[in-house]
Amino acid sequence: MPRKIDQTKCAGCGVCERVCIIGCITKGDDRKRMIMDSACVDCGACQLACPIKCISR
């Protein structure tokens, strides 16, 4: 099951995007990040790296 980013809490810092080994996290028009569910391998790196802990399973 891929990780989910809580868009109401995301600050758009990009840390999750930088640590994603697959490259499945993209930036939206509002700078908030989104995870492409079909590409996510559920490694958890983004969740561990997120400074505001807005990523969950």
C-alpha distance matrix in Angstrom:
0.0 3.8 6.7 9.3 13.0 15.5 18.1 20.8 20.7 20.0 23.4 22.8 23.8 21.7 20.9 17.2 18.2 20.7 18.6 15.7 16.5 15.1 16.6 13.9 15.1 18.1 20.8 21.8 25.4 25.4 24.2 20.9 17.8 15.0 11.7 11.7 8.3 9.8 10.9 8.3 8.2 6.5 10.1 10.7 14.1 14.0 13.3 16.2 18.4 18.3 21.8 21.2 17.9 16.4 12.8 10.4 7.0
3.8 0.0 3.8 6.6 10.0 13.1 15.3 18.4 18.1 16.9 20.1 19.2 20.2 18.0 17.5 13.7 14.5 17.2 15.4 12.4 13.8 12.3 13.3 10.4 11.3 14.3 17.1 18.2 21.9 21.9 20.5 17.4 14.2 11.4 8.0 8.5 5.7 8.1 8.5 5.6 6.7 5.1 8.7 8.9 11.7 10.9 10.9 14.1 15.7 15.4 19.0 18.7 15.6 13.9 10.3 8.9 6.5
6.7 3.8 0.0 3.8 6.9 9.9 12.5 15.3 14.6 13.6 16.8 16.3 17.2 15.4 14.7 11.1 12.6 15.4 13.7 11.5 13.7 13.0 13.4 10.7 10.3 13.3 15.5 16.7 20.4 19.8 18.2 14.9 11.9 9.8 7.3 9.3 7.8 11.0 10.8 7.5 8.9 6.3 8.8 7.4 9.9 8.4 7.7 11.2 12.7 12.0 15.5 14.9 11.9 10.2 6.5 5.5 4.5
9.3 6.6 3.8 0.0 3.8 6.5 9.0 11.8 11.6 10.9 14.4 14.2 15.9 14.6 14.7 11.4 12.9 16.2 15.3 13.3 16.1 15.2 14.8 11.8 10.4 12.5 14.0 14.5 17.9 17.0 16.0 12.3 10.0 7.9 6.7 9.4 8.5 12.2 12.6 10.0 12.3 10.0 12.4 10.6 12.5 9.9 9.0 12.8 13.7 11.9 15.0 13.7 11.0 8.3 5.5 5.4 6.0
13.0 10.0 6.9 3.8 0.0 3.8 5.8 8.7 8.2 7.1 10.7 10.7 12.6 11.9 12.4 9.8 11.4 14.8 14.5 13.2 16.6 16.1 14.9 12.3 9.8 11.2 11.7 12.1 15.3 13.8 12.7 9.0 7.3 6.5 7.1 10.6 11.0 14.7 14.7 12.3 14.8 12.7 14.4 12.0 12.9 9.5 8.8 12.4 12.5 9.8 12.5 10.9 9.1 5.8 4.5 6.7 8.9
15.5 13.1 9.9 6.5 3.8 0.0 3.8 5.5 5.6 6.2 10.0 11.2 13.5 13.8 14.6 12.6 14.5 17.7 17.7 16.8 20.3 19.9 18.5 16.0 13.2 14.0 13.7 13.3 15.8 13.7 13.3 9.5 9.3 9.1 10.6 13.8 14.0 17.8 18.2 16.0 18.4 16.1 17.7 15.0 16.0 12.7 11.2 14.5 14.6 11.4 13.1 10.4 9.1 5.3 6.3 8.0 10.6
18.1 15.3 12.5 9.0 5.8 3.8 0.0 3.8 5.4 5.1 8.5 9.3 12.4 13.0 14.7 13.2 14.4 17.7 18.5 17.7 21.2 20.7 18.6 16.1 13.0 12.8 11.5 10.4 12.4 10.1 10.4 6.8 7.8 8.2 10.9 13.9 14.9 18.6 19.0 17.3 20.3 18.5 20.1 17.6 18.1 14.4 13.8 17.0 16.3 12.9 14.3 11.8 11.6 7.9 9.3 11.5 14.0
20.8 18.4 15.3 11.8 8.7 5.5 3.8 0.0 3.8 5.9 8.5 10.6 13.6 15.1 16.6 15.7 17.3 20.3 21.1 20.7 24.4 24.1 22.1 19.8 16.6 16.3 14.6 13.3 14.5 11.5 12.3 9.2 11.0 12.0 14.6 17.7 18.5 22.2 22.7 20.8 23.5 21.4 22.9 20.0 20.5 16.9 15.7 18.5 17.9 14.2 14.7 11.5 11.8 8.6 11.1 13.1 15.9
20.7 18.1 14.6 11.6 8.2 5.6 5.4 3.8 0.0 3.8 6.3 9.1 11.2 13.1 14.0 13.5 15.6 18.3 18.8 19.0 22.7 23.0 21.2 19.3 16.0 16.1 14.6 14.2 15.8 12.6 12.2 9.2 10.7 12.3 14.6 18.1 19.0 22.7 22.6 20.4 22.7 20.3 21.2 18.0 18.1 14.6 13.2 15.5 14.7 11.0 11.0 7.7 8.5 5.8 9.1 11.7 15.1
20.0 16.9 13.6 10.9 7.1 6.2 5.1 5.9 3.8 0.0 3.8 5.6 7.9 9.4 10.8 10.4 12.1 14.8 15.7 15.9 19.7 20.0 17.9 16.3 12.7 12.7 11.1 11.2 13.1 10.2 9.0 5.9 7.3 9.6 12.1 15.7 17.3 20.7 20.2 18.2 20.7 18.7 19.4 16.5 16.0 12.3 11.9 14.2 12.8 9.2 9.8 7.6 8.7 6.1 8.5 11.9 15.1
23.4 20.1 16.8 14.4 10.7 10.0 8.5 8.5 6.3 3.8 0.0 3.8 5.6 8.4 10.1 11.1 12.5 14.5 16.1 17.0 20.8 21.4 18.9 18.0 14.2 13.7 11.3 11.8 12.9 9.7 8.0 6.4 8.7 11.9 14.7 18.2 20.2 23.5 22.6 20.7 23.2 21.4 21.6 18.7 17.5 13.9 14.0 15.6 13.3 9.9 9.5 8.0 10.4 9.0 11.6 15.1 18.5
22.8 19.2 16.3 14.2 10.7 11.2 9.3 10.6 9.1 5.6 3.8 0.0 3.8 5.6 8.4 9.3 9.7 11.8 14.0 14.7 18.4 18.8 16.0 15.3 11.5 10.4 7.9 9.0 10.3 7.9 5.0 4.3 6.2 9.9 12.8 16.0 18.6 21.5 20.3 18.9 21.6 20.4 20.5 18.1 16.6 13.0 14.0 15.8 13.1 10.3 10.8 10.4 12.3 10.7 12.2 15.9 18.9
23.8 20.2 17.2 15.9 12.6 13.5 12.4 13.6 11.2 7.9 5.6 3.8 0.0 3.8 5.7 8.1 8.9 9.8 12.0 13.6 17.2 18.3 15.7 15.8 12.2 11.8 9.9 12.0 13.4 11.3 8.0 7.8 8.5 12.2 14.4 17.7 20.2 22.9 21.2 19.5 21.7 20.4 19.9 17.4 15.2 12.0 13.3 14.2 11.0 8.8 8.8 9.7 11.9 11.5 12.9 16.6 19.7
21.7 18.0 15.4 14.6 11.9 13.8 13.0 15.1 13.1 9.4 8.4 5.6 3.8 0.0 3.8 5.4 5.2 6.4 8.9 10.2 13.6 14.7 11.9 12.4 9.0 8.9 7.9 10.9 13.1 12.0 8.3 8.0 7.1 10.3 11.9 14.9 17.6 20.0 17.9 16.4 18.6 17.9 17.2 15.3 12.9 9.8 12.1 13.2 10.0 8.7 10.1 11.5 12.7 12.2 12.4 16.0 18.5
20.9 17.5 14.7 14.7 12.4 14.6 14.7 16.6 14.0 10.8 10.1 8.4 5.7 3.8 0.0 3.8 5.4 5.2 6.5 8.8 12.1 14.0 12.1 13.0 10.1 11.3 11.2 14.4 16.8 15.6 12.0 11.1 9.6 12.3 12.9 16.0 18.2 20.5 18.1 16.1 17.6 16.4 15.1 13.0 10.1 7.6 9.9 10.1 6.6 6.3 7.9 10.3 11.2 11.7 11.5 14.9 17.4
17.2 13.7 11.1 11.4 9.8 12.6 13.2 15.7 13.5 10.4 11.1 9.3 8.1 5.4 3.8 0.0 3.8 5.5 5.4 6.2 9.9 11.3 9.7 9.9 7.3 9.5 10.4 13.5 16.6 15.7 12.4 10.6 8.1 9.7 9.6 12.7 14.6 17.0 14.7 12.4 14.0 12.8 11.9 9.9 7.6 4.4 7.3 8.6 6.1 5.9 9.0 10.7 10.3 10.2 8.9 12.0 14.1
18.2 14.5 12.6 12.9 11.4 14.5 14.4 17.3 15.6 12.1 12.5 9.7 8.9 5.2 5.4 3.8 0.0 3.8 5.6 5.4 8.8 9.5 7.0 7.8 5.2 6.7 8.1 11.7 14.8 14.7 11.3 10.3 7.4 8.9 8.9 11.4 14.0 15.8 13.2 11.9 14.0 13.8 13.2 12.1 9.8 7.3 10.6 12.1 9.6 9.6 12.4 14.0 13.9 13.2 11.8 14.8 16.4
20.7 17.2 15.4 16.2 14.8 17.7 17.7 20.3 18.3 14.8 14.5 11.8 9.8 6.4 5.2 5.5 3.8 0.0 3.8 5.7 8.2 10.1 8.2 10.3 8.6 10.0 11.1 14.9 17.6 17.5 13.8 13.4 11.0 12.8 12.5 14.7 17.1 18.6 15.6 14.2 15.5 15.5 14.0 13.1 9.9 8.5 12.0 12.3 9.4 10.5 12.8 15.3 15.4 15.6 14.4 17.2 18.9
18.6 15.4 13.7 15.3 14.5 17.7 18.5 21.1 18.8 15.7 16.1 14.0 12.0 8.9 6.5 5.4 5.6 3.8 0.0 3.8 6.1 8.9 8.4 10.4 9.4 12.0 13.7 17.3 20.4 20.1 16.5 15.4 12.6 13.7 12.6 14.7 16.4 17.9 14.7 12.7 13.2 12.8 10.7 9.9 6.5 6.2 9.8 9.6 7.3 9.5 12.3 15.0 14.3 15.0 13.2 15.5 16.8
15.7 12.4 11.5 13.3 13.2 16.8 17.7 20.7 19.0 15.9 17.0 14.7 13.6 10.2 8.8 6.2 5.4 5.7 3.8 0.0 3.8 5.5 5.4 6.9 6.9 10.1 12.7 16.1 19.5 19.7 16.5 15.1 11.7 11.7 9.8 11.4 13.0 14.2 10.9 9.1 9.9 10.1 8.7 8.8 6.5 6.1 9.8 10.8 9.5 11.1 14.5 16.4 15.2 15.1 12.6 14.5 15.1
16.5 13.8 13.7 16.1 16.6 20.3 21.2 24.4 22.7 19.7 20.8 18.4 17.2 13.6 12.1 9.9 8.8 8.2 6.1 3.8 0.0 3.8 5.7 8.2 9.7 12.7 15.7 19.1 22.5 23.0 19.8 18.6 15.1 14.8 12.4 13.0 14.3 14.5 10.8 9.5 9.3 10.5 8.7 10.2 8.1 9.2 12.6 13.1 12.3 14.5 17.8 20.0 18.6 18.6 15.8 17.2 17.2
15.1 12.3 13.0 15.2 16.1 19.9 20.7 24.1 23.0 20.0 21.4 18.8 18.3 14.7 14.0 11.3 9.5 10.1 8.9 5.5 3.8 0.0 3.8 5.5 8.3 11.2 14.7 17.7 21.2 22.2 19.5 18.2 14.5 13.4 10.6 10.2 11.6 11.2 7.4 7.1 7.7 10.0 9.5 11.4 10.4 10.7 14.0 15.4 14.8 16.3 19.8 21.5 19.9 19.3 16.3 17.4 16.9
16.6 13.3 13.4 14.8 14.9 18.5 18.6 22.1 21.2 17.9 18.9 16.0 15.7 11.9 12.1 9.7 7.0 8.2 8.4 5.4 5.7 3.8 0.0 3.8 5.7 7.8 11.2 14.4 17.7 18.9 16.1 15.2 11.7 11.0 9.1 9.1 11.6 11.7 8.3 8.5 10.4 12.2 12.0 13.0 11.5 10.7 14.2 15.8 14.5 15.4 18.7 20.3 19.2 18.3 15.7 17.5 17.7
13.9 10.4 10.7 11.8 12.3 16.0 16.1 19.8 19.3 16.3 18.0 15.3 15.8 12.4 13.0 9.9 7.8 10.3 10.4 6.9 8.2 5.5 3.8 0.0 3.8 6.4 10.2 12.7 16.3 17.4 15.2 13.7 10.0 8.3 5.8 5.3 7.9 8.6 5.8 6.0 9.0 10.6 11.6 12.3 11.9 10.4 13.3 15.8 15.0 15.1 18.7 19.5 18.1 16.5 13.8 15.3 15.2
15.1 11.3 10.3 10.4 9.8 13.2 13.0 16.6 16.0 12.7 14.2 11.5 12.2 9.0 10.1 7.3 5.2 8.6 9.4 6.9 9.7 8.3 5.7 3.8 0.0 3.8 7.0 9.8 13.4 14.1 11.6 10.0 6.3 5.5 4.5 6.3 9.3 11.1 9.1 8.5 11.5 12.0 12.7 12.4 11.5 8.9 11.8 14.4 13.0 12.5 15.8 16.4 15.5 13.7 11.7 13.9 14.7
18.1 14.3 13.3 12.5 11.2 14.0 12.8 16.3 16.1 12.7 13.7 10.4 11.8 8.9 11.3 9.5 6.7 10.0 12.0 10.1 12.7 11.2 7.8 6.4 3.8 0.0 3.8 6.6 10.0 11.3 9.1 8.4 5.5 5.4 6.5 7.7 11.3 13.0 11.5 11.7 15.0 15.6 16.5 16.0 15.0 12.1 14.8 17.4 15.5 14.5 17.3 17.6 17.4 15.2 13.9 16.5 17.6
20.8 17.1 15.5 14.0 11.7 13.7 11.5 14.6 14.6 11.1 11.3 7.9 9.9 7.9 11.2 10.4 8.1 11.1 13.7 12.7 15.7 14.7 11.2 10.2 7.0 3.8 0.0 3.8 6.8 7.8 5.4 5.7 4.5 6.4 9.1 10.8 14.3 16.3 15.2 15.1 18.5 18.6 19.4 18.3 17.1 13.8 16.1 18.6 16.3 14.6 16.7 16.8 17.3 15.0 14.6 17.7 19.4
21.8 18.2 16.7 14.5 12.1 13.3 10.4 13.3 14.2 11.2 11.8 9.0 12.0 10.9 14.4 13.5 11.7 14.9 17.3 16.1 19.1 17.7 14.4 12.7 9.8 6.6 3.8 0.0 3.8 5.3 5.2 5.5 5.9 6.9 10.4 11.8 15.0 17.2 16.8 17.0 20.6 20.6 22.0 20.8 20.0 16.5 18.3 21.1 19.1 16.9 18.8 18.1 18.6 15.8 15.8 18.7 20.3
25.4 21.9 20.4 17.9 15.3 15.8 12.4 14.5 15.8 13.1 12.9 10.3 13.4 13.1 16.8 16.6 14.8 17.6 20.4 19.5 22.5 21.2 17.7 16.3 13.4 10.0 6.8 3.8 0.0 3.8 5.5 7.5 9.3 10.6 14.1 15.4 18.6 20.6 20.4 20.8 24.4 24.4 25.7 24.4 23.4 19.9 21.6 24.2 22.0 19.6 20.9 20.1 21.2 18.4 18.9 21.9 23.7
25.4 21.9 19.8 17.0 13.8 13.7 10.1 11.5 12.6 10.2 9.7 7.9 11.3 12.0 15.6 15.7 14.7 17.5 20.1 19.7 23.0 22.2 18.9 17.4 14.1 11.3 7.8 5.3 3.8 0.0 3.9 5.4 8.6 10.8 14.5 16.6 19.4 22.0 21.8 21.5 24.9 24.4 25.5 23.6 22.7 19.0 20.2 22.7 20.5 17.6 18.5 17.3 18.7 16.0 17.2 20.3 22.7
24.2 20.5 18.2 16.0 12.7 13.3 10.4 12.3 12.2 9.0 8.0 5.0 8.0 8.3 12.0 12.4 11.3 13.8 16.5 16.5 19.8 19.5 16.1 15.2 11.6 9.1 5.4 5.2 5.5 3.9 0.0 3.8 6.4 9.5 13.0 15.4 18.4 21.0 20.1 19.6 22.8 22.3 22.9 21.1 19.7 16.1 17.7 19.9 17.3 14.8 15.7 15.2 16.7 14.5 15.5 18.9 21.4
20.9 17.4 14.9 12.3 9.0 9.5 6.8 9.2 9.2 5.9 6.4 4.3 7.8 8.0 11.1 10.6 10.3 13.4 15.4 15.1 18.6 18.2 15.2 13.7 10.0 8.4 5.7 5.5 7.5 5.4 3.8 0.0 3.8 6.8 10.4 13.3 15.8 18.8 18.2 17.2 20.4 19.4 20.4 18.3 17.4 13.7 14.7 17.3 15.3 12.4 13.8 12.8 13.7 11.1 12.0 15.3 17.7
17.8 14.2 11.9 10.0 7.3 9.3 7.8 11.0 10.7 7.3 8.7 6.2 8.5 7.1 9.6 8.1 7.4 11.0 12.6 11.7 15.1 14.5 11.7 10.0 6.3 5.5 4.5 5.9 9.3 8.6 6.4 3.8 0.0 3.8 6.9 9.9 12.6 15.4 14.6 13.5 16.7 16.0 16.9 15.2 14.4 10.8 12.4 15.2 13.4 11.1 13.5 13.0 13.1 10.6 10.2 13.4 15.4
15.0 11.4 9.8 7.9 6.5 9.1 8.2 12.0 12.3 9.6 11.9 9.9 12.2 10.3 12.3 9.7 8.9 12.8 13.7 11.7 14.8 13.4 11.0 8.3 5.5 5.4 6.4 6.9 10.6 10.8 9.5 6.8 3.8 0.0 3.8 6.5 9.0 12.0 11.7 10.9 14.4 14.0 15.7 14.5 14.5 11.2 12.6 15.9 14.9 13.0 15.9 15.2 14.4 11.5 10.2 12.4 13.6
11.7 8.0 7.3 6.7 7.1 10.6 10.9 14.6 14.6 12.1 14.7 12.8 14.4 11.9 12.9 9.6 8.9 12.5 12.6 9.8 12.4 10.6 9.1 5.8 4.5 6.5 9.1 10.4 14.1 14.5 13.0 10.4 6.9 3.8 0.0 3.8 5.8 8.8 8.2 7.1 10.7 10.5 12.5 11.9 12.4 9.8 11.4 14.7 14.3 13.2 16.6 16.4 14.7 12.3 9.8 11.3 11.6
11.7 8.5 9.3 9.4 10.6 13.8 13.9 17.7 18.1 15.7 18.2 16.0 17.7 14.9 16.0 12.7 11.4 14.7 14.7 11.4 13.0 10.2 9.1 5.3 6.3 7.7 10.8 11.8 15.4 16.6 15.4 13.3 9.9 6.5 3.8 0.0 3.8 5.6 5.7 6.3 10.1 11.1 13.6 14.0 14.7 12.7 14.5 17.8 17.6 16.8 20.3 20.2 18.4 16.0 13.3 14.2 13.6
8.3 5.7 7.8 8.5 11.0 14.0 14.9 18.5 19.0 17.3 20.2 18.6 20.2 17.6 18.2 14.6 14.0 17.1 16.4 13.0 14.3 11.6 11.6 7.9 9.3 11.3 14.3 15.0 18.6 19.4 18.4 15.8 12.6 9.0 5.8 3.8 0.0 3.8 5.5 5.4 8.6 9.3 12.5 13.2 14.9 13.4 14.5 17.8 18.4 17.8 21.4 21.0 18.7 16.3 13.2 13.0 11.5
9.8 8.1 11.0 12.2 14.7 17.8 18.6 22.2 22.7 20.7 23.5 21.5 22.9 20.0 20.5 17.0 15.8 18.6 17.9 14.2 14.5 11.2 11.7 8.6 11.1 13.0 16.3 17.2 20.6 22.0 21.0 18.8 15.4 12.0 8.8 5.6 3.8 0.0 3.8 5.9 8.5 10.5 13.6 15.2 16.7 15.8 17.3 20.4 20.9 20.8 24.5 24.4 22.1 19.9 16.7 16.4 14.5
10.9 8.5 10.8 12.6 14.7 18.2 19.0 22.7 22.6 20.2 22.6 20.3 21.2 17.9 18.1 14.7 13.2 15.6 14.7 10.9 10.8 7.4 8.3 5.8 9.1 11.5 15.2 16.8 20.4 21.8 20.1 18.2 14.6 11.7 8.2 5.7 5.5 3.8 0.0 3.8 6.4 9.2 11.3 13.3 14.2 13.6 15.7 18.4 18.7 19.0 22.8 23.3 21.1 19.4 16.1 16.3 14.8
8.3 5.6 7.5 10.0 12.3 16.0 17.3 20.8 20.4 18.2 20.7 18.9 19.5 16.4 16.1 12.4 11.9 14.2 12.7 9.1 9.5 7.1 8.5 6.0 8.5 11.7 15.1 17.0 20.8 21.5 19.6 17.2 13.5 10.9 7.1 6.3 5.4 5.9 3.8 0.0 3.8 5.5 7.9 9.6 10.9 10.5 12.2 14.9 15.6 16.0 19.8 20.3 17.9 16.5 13.0 12.9 11.4
8.2 6.7 8.9 12.3 14.8 18.4 20.3 23.5 22.7 20.7 23.2 21.6 21.7 18.6 17.6 14.0 14.0 15.5 13.2 9.9 9.3 7.7 10.4 9.0 11.5 15.0 18.5 20.6 24.4 24.9 22.8 20.4 16.7 14.4 10.7 10.1 8.6 8.5 6.4 3.8 0.0 3.8 5.6 8.5 10.3 11.2 12.6 14.6 15.9 17.0 20.8 21.7 18.9 18.2 14.4 13.8 11.8
6.5 5.1 6.3 10.0 12.7 16.1 18.5 21.4 20.3 18.7 21.4 20.4 20.4 17.9 16.4 12.8 13.8 15.5 12.8 10.1 10.5 10.0 12.2 10.6 12.0 15.6 18.6 20.6 24.4 24.4 22.3 19.4 16.0 14.0 10.5 11.1 9.3 10.5 9.2 5.5 3.8 0.0 3.8 5.5 8.3 9.2 9.6 11.8 13.7 14.6 18.3 18.9 15.8 15.3 11.5 10.4 8.4
10.1 8.7 8.8 12.4 14.4 17.7 20.1 22.9 21.2 19.4 21.6 20.5 19.9 17.2 15.1 11.9 13.2 14.0 10.7 8.7 8.7 9.5 12.0 11.6 12.7 16.5 19.4 22.0 25.7 25.5 22.9 20.4 16.9 15.7 12.5 13.6 12.5 13.6 11.3 7.9 5.6 3.8 0.0 3.8 5.7 8.0 8.9 9.8 11.7 13.6 17.1 18.4 15.6 15.9 12.3 11.7 10.6
10.7 8.9 7.4 10.6 12.0 15.0 17.6 20.0 18.0 16.5 18.7 18.1 17.4 15.3 13.0 9.9 12.1 13.1 9.9 8.8 10.2 11.4 13.0 12.3 12.4 16.0 18.3 20.8 24.4 23.6 21.1 18.3 15.2 14.5 11.9 14.0 13.2 15.2 13.3 9.6 8.5 5.5 3.8 0.0 3.8 5.5 5.2 6.4 8.7 10.2 13.7 14.8 11.8 12.5 9.1 8.8 8.6
14.1 11.7 9.9 12.5 12.9 16.0 18.1 20.5 18.1 16.0 17.5 16.6 15.2 12.9 10.1 7.6 9.8 9.9 6.5 6.5 8.1 10.4 11.5 11.9 11.5 15.0 17.1 20.0 23.4 22.7 19.7 17.4 14.4 14.5 12.4 14.7 14.9 16.7 14.2 10.9 10.3 8.3 5.7 3.8 0.0 3.8 5.5 5.3 6.1 8.7 12.0 13.9 11.8 12.9 10.1 11.1 11.8
14.0 10.9 8.4 9.9 9.5 12.7 14.4 16.9 14.6 12.3 13.9 13.0 12.0 9.8 7.6 4.4 7.3 8.5 6.2 6.1 9.2 10.7 10.7 10.4 8.9 12.1 13.8 16.5 19.9 19.0 16.1 13.7 10.8 11.2 9.8 12.7 13.4 15.8 13.6 10.5 11.2 9.2 8.0 5.5 3.8 0.0 3.8 5.5 5.1 6.0 9.8 11.3 9.4 9.8 7.3 9.3 10.9
13.3 10.9 7.7 9.0 8.8 11.2 13.8 15.7 13.2 11.9 14.0 14.0 13.3 12.1 9.9 7.3 10.6 12.0 9.8 9.8 12.6 14.0 14.2 13.3 11.8 14.8 16.1 18.3 21.6 20.2 17.7 14.7 12.4 12.6 11.4 14.5 14.5 17.3 15.7 12.2 12.6 9.6 8.9 5.2 5.5 3.8 0.0 3.8 5.5 5.5 8.9 9.6 6.7 7.7 5.1 6.4 8.6
16.2 14.1 11.2 12.8 12.4 14.5 17.0 18.5 15.5 14.2 15.6 15.8 14.2 13.2 10.1 8.6 12.1 12.3 9.6 10.8 13.1 15.4 15.8 15.8 14.4 17.4 18.6 21.1 24.2 22.7 19.9 17.3 15.2 15.9 14.7 17.8 17.8 20.4 18.4 14.9 14.6 11.8 9.8 6.4 5.3 5.5 3.8 0.0 3.8 5.8 8.2 10.0 7.8 10.1 8.5 9.6 11.6
18.4 15.7 12.7 13.7 12.5 14.6 16.3 17.9 14.7 12.8 13.3 13.1 11.0 10.0 6.6 6.1 9.6 9.4 7.3 9.5 12.3 14.8 14.5 15.0 13.0 15.5 16.3 19.1 22.0 20.5 17.3 15.3 13.4 14.9 14.3 17.6 18.4 20.9 18.7 15.6 15.9 13.7 11.7 8.7 6.1 5.1 5.5 3.8 0.0 3.8 6.2 9.0 8.1 10.2 9.3 11.7 14.1
18.3 15.4 12.0 11.9 9.8 11.4 12.9 14.2 11.0 9.2 9.9 10.3 8.8 8.7 6.3 5.9 9.6 10.5 9.5 11.1 14.5 16.3 15.4 15.1 12.5 14.5 14.6 16.9 19.6 17.6 14.8 12.4 11.1 13.0 13.2 16.8 17.8 20.8 19.0 16.0 17.0 14.6 13.6 10.2 8.7 6.0 5.5 5.8 3.8 0.0 3.8 5.6 5.2 6.9 7.0 10.1 13.2
21.8 19.0 15.5 15.0 12.5 13.1 14.3 14.7 11.0 9.8 9.5 10.8 8.8 10.1 7.9 9.0 12.4 12.8 12.3 14.5 17.8 19.8 18.7 18.7 15.8 17.3 16.7 18.8 20.9 18.5 15.7 13.8 13.5 15.9 16.6 20.3 21.4 24.5 22.8 19.8 20.8 18.3 17.1 13.7 12.0 9.8 8.9 8.2 6.2 3.8 0.0 3.8 5.7 8.2 9.8 12.7 16.1
21.2 18.7 14.9 13.7 10.9 10.4 11.8 11.5 7.7 7.6 8.0 10.4 9.7 11.5 10.3 10.7 14.0 15.3 15.0 16.4 20.0 21.5 20.3 19.5 16.4 17.6 16.8 18.1 20.1 17.3 15.2 12.8 13.0 15.2 16.4 20.2 21.0 24.4 23.3 20.3 21.7 18.9 18.4 14.8 13.9 11.3 9.6 10.0 9.0 5.6 3.8 0.0 3.8 5.7 8.5 11.4 15.1
17.9 15.6 11.9 11.0 9.1 9.1 11.6 11.8 8.5 8.7 10.4 12.3 11.9 12.7 11.2 10.3 13.9 15.4 14.3 15.2 18.6 19.9 19.2 18.1 15.5 17.4 17.3 18.6 21.2 18.7 16.7 13.7 13.1 14.4 14.7 18.4 18.7 22.1 21.1 17.9 18.9 15.8 15.6 11.8 11.8 9.4 6.7 7.8 8.1 5.2 5.7 3.8 0.0 3.8 5.6 7.8 11.5
16.4 13.9 10.2 8.3 5.8 5.3 7.9 8.6 5.8 6.1 9.0 10.7 11.5 12.2 11.7 10.2 13.2 15.6 15.0 15.1 18.6 19.3 18.3 16.5 13.7 15.2 15.0 15.8 18.4 16.0 14.5 11.1 10.6 11.5 12.3 16.0 16.3 19.9 19.4 16.5 18.2 15.3 15.9 12.5 12.9 9.8 7.7 10.1 10.2 6.9 8.2 5.7 3.8 0.0 3.8 6.6 10.3
12.8 10.3 6.5 5.5 4.5 6.3 9.3 11.1 9.1 8.5 11.6 12.2 12.9 12.4 11.5 8.9 11.8 14.4 13.2 12.6 15.8 16.3 15.7 13.8 11.7 13.9 14.6 15.8 18.9 17.2 15.5 12.0 10.2 10.2 9.8 13.3 13.2 16.7 16.1 13.0 14.4 11.5 12.3 9.1 10.1 7.3 5.1 8.5 9.3 7.0 9.8 8.5 5.6 3.8 0.0 3.8 7.1
10.4 8.9 5.5 5.4 6.7 8.0 11.5 13.1 11.7 11.9 15.1 15.9 16.6 16.0 14.9 12.0 14.8 17.2 15.5 14.5 17.2 17.4 17.5 15.3 13.9 16.5 17.7 18.7 21.9 20.3 18.9 15.3 13.4 12.4 11.3 14.2 13.0 16.4 16.3 12.9 13.8 10.4 11.7 8.8 11.1 9.3 6.4 9.6 11.7 10.1 12.7 11.4 7.8 6.6 3.8 0.0 3.8
7.0 6.5 4.5 6.0 8.9 10.6 14.0 15.9 15.1 15.1 18.5 18.9 19.7 18.5 17.4 14.1 16.4 18.9 16.8 15.1 17.2 16.9 17.7 15.2 14.7 17.6 19.4 20.3 23.7 22.7 21.4 17.7 15.4 13.6 11.6 13.6 11.5 14.5 14.8 11.4 11.8 8.4 10.6 8.6 11.8 10.9 8.6 11.6 14.1 13.2 16.1 15.1 11.5 10.3 7.1 3.8 0.0
